[in-house]
């Protein structure tokens, strides 16, 4: 789709066939002209492929700003809103959906959001091989794939193994913020996070949190609300 260096690679780390939990489910969608133009214009400066070949210098990438990792951003509207509302925080936004990558880069370009970077590939590889210890100030996982069938629950992202890896990259006091409209996944998230030794609930009662003002209603959230789903937020602090 894009020439080398002009856009994201289809499988930057060559990891699609690894037998492990991944942070994404591949999707195919058509890229619009505007999204492609944004890619060509901004990918060389604001995009990166998760190839597992280097450790990123987030201080240099974000000019010393505190950095939050966002895993899965859809079409990027909520990410752009949060970046605009908090220009003092860098957002490293990860997804594999090319139209969403182009859309977010376009939003960032049109609105002068220099605190956004778009990463293409698997967030697990990014965390494991490309981010230094204690390099993140926070992590956001909004409406991850719920894998609703019981036999697929092991594919869900929020698992003890993932949390142990994330804890090594979050600074002490850094917050993991999750949101989902799947009741069973919300309960699993709460159970797994509450049991993990490296995280503590920011809620004194140990339950779910109200939606913080800084988190906009996302596209997926709106779809869930239209279906009568209840949205649960969880905010857990790295000890």
N, C-alpha and C positions, 0 to 999 in steps of 0.2 A: 504493500500500500504506500509506504514511504521509502525514500532512498535512505541509505545508511546515514545516520546523524540527523535526519530531518524529522524523525518520529519514533514511536516506541517499537521495539522488537516484539515479534509474536510470542516468544518464549525465551526471555533474556538469560535465564539461568539453566535452560535445558532440563527443567525439572518437572514437566507435566506428567511424566510417567513414574515419578517416585511414589512408592506406596507409603503414604503418610498423610496426616492432616494438612490440608492447605487452607490458606486464608480466603480462597475464592472458589467460585464455580464458573468456568468459562462460559461466556455468552457471545453470540454473534449478532451484530446489528449494523445497519448501514450508517456510515459517517456522512454527515451533511457537508455541503460546501463550506459553510461558516466554520464548522468544527475542524475541517481539514486545513483551512486557512490559519486558524489559531494555532494548530499544531506546527505548521510550517514556520510561523512567525516566532512562537514562544518556546517550542520544545527544546531547541538548542541551549537556551539559557535557564528555563524553568522546569525542564523535564529530565528524568533520569531513569535508566533501565536497572532493574534489580538483577544484577548478574552475579553477585556474590564474590566479585573479584577485588574489592577494595573496601576499606573502612572509611565512611564518610566523615568529613569534618563539618559537623553541624554548625559550629561557631562561625566558620567561614561562610557556609552556605546561607545562613540567616543573619549575618552581621551581628552576631552576639546575642540575638534574641533568645528567650526561652522557647523551647520547641515542643510541640504536641504532635504525636503521631496519630493520624486518622486512618483507620483500616476500613476500606470500603466506603466510597462517597457517592455512588450512584451517578447522577448527572451534575453534581457539584454545587447545586444552588445553596444548600445549607452551609456547605464549607465556605463558599464565597461570602455569605452573610456573616458568619462568625469571624472570618478574616477581616472584613470591613469594620466590624464592631470592636475588634481588638487588634489594632495594628501593631501593638507591642508584643505580640506572640506569633512565632512562626508556626506554620502548619505544614507538615510533611504528609501529604495525602496520597494514599496507596489504593490503586484499583487496577483491574485489567481490562475494563470496558472502554474501548477506544472512543466511542462517541462521548462518553462521560468525561474522559480525559480532555478531549478537545473542547467540550463545553465549559469545563472548569477553567482551562487556560484562556478561553475567550472571555469569560466573566472576569478573571483576574486582570487580563489585559485592558478591557474596556473600563474597569473601575480602579485601575492603578494599584492593584493588590500585590505589592512586591513581597509580601510575607507568606506567599503560597508557593510550594514546590509540588510537582506531581510525579509520583513514582509508579512505574509500570512493572507489575510482577507480583510475586508472592511475598507477603509481609513476613512470613516465617523466615524466609531466607534473608530478608532485610534485617530482621532482628538478630538472627543467629550469626550472620557473617559480615554485616555492613554497618552495624551500629556499635559504638563503644559502650562499655559499662557505665552506668549512671549518666547517660547522655540525654535522656528524655525527661521533660518536666510533666508530661501527661500522655495519656493514650485514650482515644475515643473509638468505640466500636458500636456504631448505630445500625440497628436492624440487620444483623448478619443473617446469612442463610440459616433458617431454623431446622432444616433437615427433619421434617415433621414425622416421617416414618420411624418407628421404634428401632428398626434394624440399622438405620442411618444415624442415630444419635451420636455414635462414636465419631462422626465426621464434623460435629459441631466445633466451632473454633474455641469457645470458652471451656477449656479442659485444664486439669492440673498441669499437664506438660507445658501448655502454652503459657499459663500464668507463671510458672517457674522461670521460663525464658524471659518473659516480659519483665519480671521483677528484677532481673539482673541489668536491664537497660533503663529502667525508671530510677530517677533519683529518689532517695528517701523523702517521703512526703508527697511524691508525685501521685496523681490520681488517675485511676482507670475508670472511665465513664462508659457504661454500656446502656443500651436501650433496645427493647424488643416488644413486639405486640403479640408474641406467642407465649401464652400462659405457661406451658410446660417448660419452654426454654428459659423463661424468666425465673421459674422456680429452681431449675437446674443451675443457672448462673448464680443465684443467691446461695444455694447449697455449696457449690464448688468454691466460690469466692470466700464464703464464711469459714470454710474448713481449711483454707490455704494459709500456711504459717507466715507468708510474706505480706499479707494484705489484711486491712481492717476496715470495717464498714464505717463510713462517715456518719451514718445514722446511729444515734445512741440506742435506739430500740432494736437495732439489728435488722431492720426491714428495708423495703424499697424506698427510694427517694422521690420527692416530687420533681417534675421536669424543671431544671434550672432555667432561669431567664435567658442565659446565653445560648441555649440550644434551640434553634428554630424548629418548627414542625417540618419534618422532611417529607419528600415525595412518598416514600414508603409508609411513613407514619400516617399521612393523609389517607392513603389507600386502606390501611388497616382500620382507621377510625370510621371510614365510610362503611366498613363491614361490621362495625360494632365491636371491634377488638379493643381491649384495654391495654394501654401502653405502660410499661414499667421501666423506670430508670434505676440504675444501680451505680453508686459512686463509692469506690473502695480506694483507700489510701495505702501506698507502699510504706511498710514499716521501716 
